[in-house]
Amino acid sequence: MKLRTPQAILFDLDGTLADTAPDLAGAVNQLRIARGLEPTDYELLRPTASAGARGLIGAAFGLTPQDAEYPELRDAFLKNYEQSIAVESRLFDGVTELLAQLQAEGIVWGIVTNKVSYLTDRLVPQIGLDHAACVISGDTASHPKPHPAPLFEAAKRIGIDPEHCWYVGDDLRDIQAGQAAGMTTIAAGWGYCGNIAPASWNADALAESPEQLFTLINR
């Protein structure tokens, strides 16, 4: 299928632009260690990183937001993470070059994440993404992803119609949000991707690397 050439590309943050899983996993394992438990294996935590506290606490403790113990663990997790938010977090290989190529071609890029704004605002400048055209967090719009509201807000802020935007993410809810907003959707196969194969998400395209994403623009 021929993809519509984008005027703007919007990206998820965790697992798409930035490999933040080491610091997120560290924050949840601090909770386990404080409770006299062995750390959860990193390879079990990494695929859940895009789901934030819900995913990581679920993997490390087997709890959901409906469990009575969850709110206390969530708050402690977020405190741990805020204090060590950019110790090991880095942009994925190829992302810096991709963003430079987009800028050279006059394609606007921005960030739409479900991370809450006080954490987003702390992380983004520390990993070199503070030149984004817009940064939309999980509490910026009326609803987080998979609702399309954050993507509509991003399109409004950059002044580009959603149908001329691509949305790139490593989680099924990213694709669902992009589709609901009428954007071209790209599954970031280099990211965390959860436990559901991105090929099954019904995205408009799948990119296995930032370099491959750029080739899709000119395909």
N, C-alpha and C positions, 0 to 999 in steps of 0.2 A: 504494500500500500504506500502511495506517495504521501509523505507527511507535509502538512502546511508549513511553509518557512516561517519561523518564529520572529516576531518583533521583540519578544521578551521571553526569558526562561526563568522560571521560579523554581527554587530548590528547597527540598526538606533539608534540615541541618544535620541532626544526628544520624549517622549511617549513610549519608548521601554526600554532603560536602566534607564533613568532619568525622574522623574516627574517634569518637568520644567514649567508646565502650570501656577502655581501661580505667578511666576515672569513675565512670558510673558503676562498674563492677567493684572497684575499690571501695566506693561509698557503701554499697550493700554488704560487702564482706566485713567492713568495720562493725556493722550491726551484729553479724554472727560472732565475730571474735569477742565483742563486748559481752556477749551472752554465753561465752564459754564453748562456742561451737567451732568446728573446723570451717575454714573458708570454702565456699562453693567453687567448684572448678570453673575457671574462666571460660572454657569452651562451652560450658552449659549456659553461662550468663550472656555471652556475646550476642547470640541471635535474638535475645529479648531486649537489647539496649534501646531500640527505637520505640519501644512501648513504655520507656521511662520507669517511674516508681512501680507502676502496676505490673509491668513485665518482670522487672528485676526482683521485686519482693516475692512475686509469684514463683519465680525460679529458685530463689534462695530459701524461702520459708514455706512454700506451698500454700500461701494465703492469697485471697482475693479482696477487693475493696469491700465486699460484703461481710468479711470476718471482723469480729470485734477488736482484734489486736492490730488490724491493718492501719488505722489512722495514726497511732503512736509510732509504728515502724516507718510509715511514710514520712512523717515530720522529722524523725531522726535521720532518715536517709537523705532527705533534702538538705538538712543542716550539714551533714557530712560532705555531701556533694558540693555545696556552695563553697565550703572551705578549701576544697581541693579540686576545683573545676577544670583547671587547665594544666595539670601536672604532666600527664602523658598524652593528652588529647592533641591531635594533629590533623591537618587537612590530608585527605587521601591522596596518594600519588596521582599526579596528573591534574588535580583540581586547580592548582595555581595557574598552570598553563592553559587549561580550559577557560578559565575566567578571563585571562589575558586575551585569548583568541576571540571570545565573545565581544569584549570591549573593542578590539581592533575591527571587528565586523559591524560595529554599531548596534549590537544586540544587548538590550538592557537585561540585567540579572538581579534577582532579589531572593530573599529567604522567607519561607513560610514554614514555621515549626510549631509543634504542640508544646514545646518547652515553655514554661511560664516566663514572663517578661523579665523578672528580676534576675533569673539565671541566664536567659538569652543575652541580656544587656551586659552581663558580666563576662560571658564567654566570647562573644563575637569579636570584640577588639583584641582579645588575647591570642586569637588564632588567625588574625589577619584578614577578617572578613568585614571590617567596618566601612568598606567602600561600596557595600551593597546599595542598590537603588531604593530598597525598602526592606525592613525587617518586621515581619508579622509573627507574633508569639501566640501561644495557646490561649491567652487571656486578652488578646488585642480586640478580637471580634466577638460577636454575640455567642458563637459556638466554636469549639475546636474542630479540627478534622476528625472524622470524615465528612463533616458538614462543609459545604462550599464557602461559607461566610468568610473564612480567612483568605481564601483565594480571591474572592470578589473584592475584599478590602485591599489586597495587594495590587490588583489590576487598577483599582481606583487611584491608589497612591502614585503609581507610575504612569497613569494616564494612557493605558493601552487596553483595548477591548479584550476580554478573556479569550475570545476565539482566536486571537493572534498570539496567545501565550502558550508556552509549554509548561507543564509541571512535572518535575522529576523527583521521585522518591523511592525509598527502599522498603516501604511497607504497604500492604494492601489498602489501608485506609487513605494513603496518599493518592493512589490511583482512583479510589472511589470519590474522593474530594475533587480531584481534577476533572473527572468525568461529569460530576454534578455541576461543576462550574463551566462546562463547555470548553475546556482546554484540551489540547493534545497532551496525552499522558505518556510518560516514559518511565519504565521500571528500572531502577538503579541496581542492576544485578551484582555490582561490586560491594553493595552494602550488607546490612545485617539480615534483612529479608524474613525474619521470623521463622516460622515452621511451615510456611506455605510457599511452594515454589513460585517465583515471580512469573514464570511462563504461563501460569494459570490465572493471573490477575486480570486478563483481558485489557492490558494496557495497549496503546497504539503501537508501541515498540519497546523492545528490551535492549538496554545497553549494558555490556559486561564490564565496561571501563569508562572513565571520563573521556579518554581518547575516542572511543567508539561513539560516545554521545555526540562529539563534535562532527564526526563523519556523517551522522544522521542528518545534521542540519543541511549539508550540501549534497545529500543523496539524490 
